Amino acid sequence: MRDPDKAGRHFPQRIRSLAPFDGPFDAYRLAADQCEVLFASYPAGTAIPAHTHETENYGVITEGELILTAGGEERRYRPGDWYHVEAGEEHSARFESDTSEIEFWFRPKGASG
């Protein structure tokens, strides 16, 4: 985590005590069957280049704003908004303000991890 005093500061302490996610952004990881649940925080100015996942991803914004580009379309998601990215769908994201979300990364049936 970049700055543990700032990362996900609005998440409850119980969430902040979960294991950190080993990836390119700040998140707390909750183990779940066939799904990873991430409590992620992105500082203003973060940009995630176009990429794909083997997982089907859903997320809900809890603070700030996600600017997601998928299928050639840019959409903005604010607190309370849910988004969905299909497995294998190329997408990119950026954050103009400090943003947090809860993400659900569903693995294909039969996959382990």
C-alpha positions in Angstrom: 0.0 0.0 0.0 1.3 3.4 -0.9 0.2 5.3 2.2 -1.6 3.2 4.8 -3.0 6.2 6.5 -4.7 7.4 3.3 -5.5 4.2 1.3 -9.1 3.3 1.7 -9.5 5.5 4.8 -13.3 5.4 4.6 -13.4 1.5 4.7 -14.1 0.2 8.2 -11.1 -0.9 10.2 -12.2 -4.6 9.8 -11.8 -4.2 6.0 -8.5 -2.3 6.3 -7.2 -5.3 8.4 -7.6 -7.7 5.5 -4.6 -8.9 3.6 -3.3 -6.4 1.0 -3.8 -7.3 -2.7 -0.5 -7.9 -4.5 -1.1 -5.9 -7.6 -0.6 -2.5 -9.3 -3.1 -0.6 -7.0 -4.0 -0.4 -3.4 -6.6 -2.9 -2.3 -7.6 -5.2 0.6 -8.3 -8.9 -0.4 -11.2 -11.0 1.0 -11.0 -14.7 0.0 -14.1 -16.0 -1.6 -15.0 -19.2 -3.6 -14.5 -18.6 -7.4 -14.3 -14.8 -6.8 -11.8 -12.3 -5.5 -13.3 -9.4 -3.6 -11.1 -6.3 -3.6 -11.5 -3.1 -1.6 -9.5 -0.8 -3.8 -8.3 2.8 -3.6 -6.9 4.9 -6.4 -5.3 8.3 -5.8 -6.3 11.2 -8.1 -4.2 11.1 -11.3 -4.1 7.3 -11.5 -4.4 5.9 -15.0 -4.6 2.2 -15.8 -3.7 1.4 -19.4 -5.8 -0.8 -21.7 -5.7 -4.5 -20.6 -7.9 -7.6 -20.2 -8.7 -10.1 -17.4 -9.6 -13.7 -17.4 -12.2 -12.8 -14.8 -15.6 -11.2 -15.2 -15.5 -8.1 -13.1 -18.2 -6.1 -11.3 -17.6 -3.1 -9.1 -19.4 -0.5 -7.1 -17.9 2.9 -6.5 -17.9 4.0 -2.8 -16.0 7.3 -3.1 -14.8 9.5 -6.0 -15.3 8.6 -9.7 -14.2 5.9 -12.1 -13.8 6.9 -15.7 -13.9 3.5 -17.5 -13.3 3.0 -21.2 -14.6 -0.3 -22.6 -16.0 -1.3 -26.0 -14.8 2.1 -27.4 -17.1 4.0 -25.0 -16.0 6.1 -22.0 -18.4 6.1 -19.0 -18.2 7.8 -15.6 -19.2 5.9 -12.5 -19.9 7.7 -9.2 -20.6 6.6 -5.6 -23.3 3.9 -5.7 -22.9 3.2 -9.4 -22.1 -0.4 -10.4 -20.0 -1.3 -13.5 -19.4 -4.6 -15.3 -16.5 -5.7 -17.5 -16.8 -9.0 -19.4 -14.0 -11.6 -19.2 -11.5 -10.9 -22.0 -13.0 -7.4 -22.7 -10.3 -4.8 -23.2 -10.7 -1.8 -20.9 -8.8 1.1 -19.3 -9.5 3.3 -16.3 -8.5 6.7 -14.9 -9.3 8.6 -11.8 -9.4 12.4 -11.6 -10.1 12.3 -7.9 -9.3 10.0 -5.0 -11.5 7.0 -5.6 -12.4 3.8 -3.8 -14.5 0.8 -4.9 -15.4 -2.7 -4.0 -14.5 -5.1 -6.9 -15.7 -8.6 -7.5 -13.4 -10.6 -9.9 -15.3 -13.8 -10.8 -13.2 -16.6 -12.2 -14.5 -18.8 -15.0 -16.2 -22.0 -13.7 -13.6 -24.7 -13.1 -10.7 -22.3 -12.7 -8.7 -22.2 -9.5 -6.9 -19.4 -7.9 
